[in-house]
Amino acid sequence: MDNPRDPVSVARKTPEIAKRISQARSGPMNPTSDQPSAQLDEKVTQIPLEGQCGFAGCSSSTLVVFTYQTKGANTATSSVMALVVCPPIMRQGCAAVLAEVKPQGSLEQAR
């Protein structure tokens, strides 16, 4: 039985994120297939960002990262990130949106 609060399941069921996952799986090596390539490794990482429990239940925000990497000597990596937010009371259910990394500043500042 699916857990309605499982961040990975919520992200996979969100149409926009499912579309990006399908694109990442097919990648440049197999652009016409919706099935994952046998030469592709999937890694799913969950990063809890915040959460709080109280009288009404627990809320949470989780960053879910789906990483796809080709096998072999010249590997290629593709990632899809989703922000999954679950309210303490599940009347509305959890929601997921695409997440992206945006640089803050320039590379010269990071040195």
C-alpha positions as CSV (number, residue, x, y, z in Angstrom):
1,M,0.0,0.0,0.0
2,D,1.3,3.4,-0.9
3,N,2.1,5.9,1.9
4,P,0.4,9.2,1.0
5,R,3.2,11.0,2.9
6,D,6.1,9.3,1.3
7,P,8.0,12.1,-0.5
8,V,9.4,9.8,-3.3
9,S,6.0,8.4,-4.1
10,V,4.4,11.9,-4.1
11,A,7.1,13.2,-6.4
12,R,6.8,10.2,-8.9
13,K,3.0,10.7,-9.1
14,T,3.2,14.4,-9.9
15,P,2.7,14.7,-13.7
16,E,5.4,17.4,-14.4
17,I,8.0,15.6,-12.3
18,A,7.1,12.2,-13.8
19,K,7.6,13.7,-17.3
20,R,11.1,15.0,-16.3
21,I,12.0,11.6,-14.8
22,S,11.0,9.9,-18.1
23,Q,13.1,12.4,-20.1
24,A,16.1,11.8,-17.8
25,R,15.7,8.0,-18.1
26,S,15.6,8.1,-21.8
27,G,18.4,10.6,-22.1
28,P,20.6,11.1,-25.1
29,M,21.5,7.4,-25.5
30,N,17.9,6.2,-26.0
31,P,15.7,9.3,-26.8
32,T,12.7,7.3,-28.0
33,S,12.2,5.0,-25.0
34,D,10.1,5.6,-21.9
35,Q,11.6,2.6,-20.2
36,P,14.9,3.0,-18.3
37,S,17.9,1.8,-20.1
38,A,19.7,-1.3,-18.8
39,Q,22.8,0.8,-18.9
40,L,21.4,3.4,-16.5
41,D,21.6,3.5,-12.7
42,E,19.0,5.3,-10.6
43,K,19.7,6.8,-7.2
44,V,17.1,8.5,-5.1
45,T,18.1,10.8,-2.3
46,Q,15.8,12.4,0.3
47,I,16.9,15.5,2.2
48,P,14.6,16.6,5.0
49,L,14.5,20.4,5.0
50,E,12.1,21.1,7.8
51,G,9.3,19.6,9.8
52,Q,7.3,20.1,12.9
53,C,5.0,17.9,15.0
54,G,2.2,19.3,17.1
55,F,-1.3,18.5,18.3
56,A,-2.7,18.4,14.7
57,G,0.0,16.1,13.3
58,C,3.4,16.5,11.6
59,S,4.3,18.7,8.7
60,S,7.4,18.2,6.5
61,S,9.3,19.6,3.6
62,T,11.7,17.3,1.8
63,L,14.0,17.7,-1.2
64,V,13.9,14.5,-3.4
65,V,16.7,14.1,-6.0
66,F,16.4,11.4,-8.7
67,T,19.9,10.9,-10.2
68,Y,20.4,8.8,-13.4
69,Q,23.9,7.8,-14.4
70,T,25.1,5.9,-17.4
71,K,27.5,3.0,-16.9
72,G,30.9,2.6,-18.5
73,A,34.0,4.7,-18.8
74,N,32.4,7.9,-20.0
75,T,29.5,8.4,-17.7
76,A,26.8,10.9,-18.1
77,T,24.6,12.1,-15.2
78,S,21.1,13.6,-15.2
79,S,19.1,14.7,-12.2
80,V,15.5,15.7,-11.4
81,M,14.8,17.5,-8.1
82,A,11.4,17.9,-6.4
83,L,10.3,19.8,-3.3
84,V,7.6,17.8,-1.5
85,V,5.6,19.6,1.2
86,C,3.2,17.7,3.5
87,P,0.9,19.7,5.8
88,P,0.1,18.4,9.3
89,I,-3.5,17.6,8.5
90,M,-3.8,15.4,5.4
91,R,-7.1,16.8,4.0
92,Q,-5.2,18.5,1.2
93,G,-2.5,15.9,0.8
94,C,1.1,16.4,0.0
95,A,2.2,18.5,-2.9
96,A,5.3,18.3,-5.1
97,V,6.9,20.9,-7.4
98,L,10.0,20.8,-9.5
99,A,13.0,22.2,-7.7
100,E,16.1,23.7,-9.3
101,V,19.5,25.0,-8.2
102,K,20.2,28.6,-9.0
103,P,23.6,30.1,-8.4
104,Q,23.9,33.0,-5.9
105,G,26.7,35.3,-7.1
106,S,29.6,34.4,-9.3
107,L,32.4,31.9,-9.3
108,E,34.9,34.5,-8.3
109,Q,33.1,35.2,-5.1
110,A,33.2,31.5,-4.2
111,R,37.1,31.4,-4.2
